């Protein structure tokens, strides 16, 4: 058993969300464009500009990944994966995300595939970084199997205390 390669899904996530945002704001955008901030307006513009052919290719890749992930759950109950491939970001780094597309892609690497396929996930606290920031992991379940997911999350929290611990606010400000 091997988790499918999700690099294309991560690349597809932004244009897919842009189309969804354009549809969600169709009643007010572009008629009230002046009331939108520049970031959301640029996302909506990107969604409006994506061709139907390109969007359909994203949808087909989405269906293929959904099938591949679904096949994993023929032999497993849950998938345990990180939320991010590195410790949490400080506020200083978060402020620069718009200038770091590679970092944004890395932030989405373990979450957007399941957002894309619709597989339910639960994120749980699992420790702290060396600088005191919380580290999380996620469990992923088969489609429509939220019950297994919630039972596993509750069982984890019964035998651990990570969910009762809180980071200091100072740890978020570190460089």
Residue pairs with C-beta under 8 A, 6 or more apart in sequence:
1 72
1 75
1 76
3 69
3 72
3 79
3 81
4 65
4 68
4 69
6 65
6 109
6 112
6 113
8 61
9 61
9 62
9 65
9 112
9 113
9 116
10 105
10 108
10 109
10 112
10 113
11 105
12 58
12 61
12 62
12 116
13 108
13 112
13 115
13 116
14 46
15 46
15 47
15 50
15 54
15 55
15 58
16 55
16 58
16 62
16 116
17 43
17 47
18 43
18 44
18 46
18 47
18 50
19 47
19 50
19 55
20 47
21 40
21 43
21 44
21 47
22 29
22 44
22 47
22 48
23 47
25 36
25 44
28 35
29 36
29 41
29 44
33 41
36 44
39 98
62 116
62 117
65 113
65 116
65 117
66 116
66 117
66 118
66 119
69 113
69 114
69 117
69 119
69 140
70 117
70 142
70 143
72 79
73 141
73 142
73 143
73 145
77 141
77 142
77 148
77 152
78 139
78 140
78 141
78 148
78 149
78 152
79 139
79 140
79 141
80 137
80 138
80 139
80 140
81 110
81 137
81 138
81 140
82 110
82 136
82 137
82 138
83 110
83 111
83 123
83 136
83 137
83 138
84 106
84 107
84 109
84 110
84 136
85 106
85 109
85 110
86 106
87 129
87 130
87 131
87 133
87 135
88 129
88 133
88 134
88 135
89 107
90 131
90 133
90 172
90 173
90 174
90 175
91 172
91 173
92 173
92 175
93 103
97 103
97 104
97 107
110 138
111 121
111 138
114 120
114 121
114 138
114 140
117 143
118 143
119 140
119 141
119 142
119 143
120 140
120 141
120 143
120 144
120 145
120 146
120 149
121 138
121 139
121 140
121 141
121 149
122 138
122 139
122 149
122 150
122 152
122 153
123 136
123 137
123 138
124 136
124 137
124 138
124 139
124 153
124 156
124 157
124 162
124 163
125 134
125 135
125 136
125 162
125 163
125 165
126 135
126 136
126 137
126 160
126 162
127 134
127 135
127 162
128 134
128 135
128 165
128 167
129 135
131 171
131 174
132 167
132 168
132 170
132 171
133 167
133 171
133 172
134 162
134 165
134 167
139 149
139 152
139 153
140 149
141 148
141 149
142 148
157 163
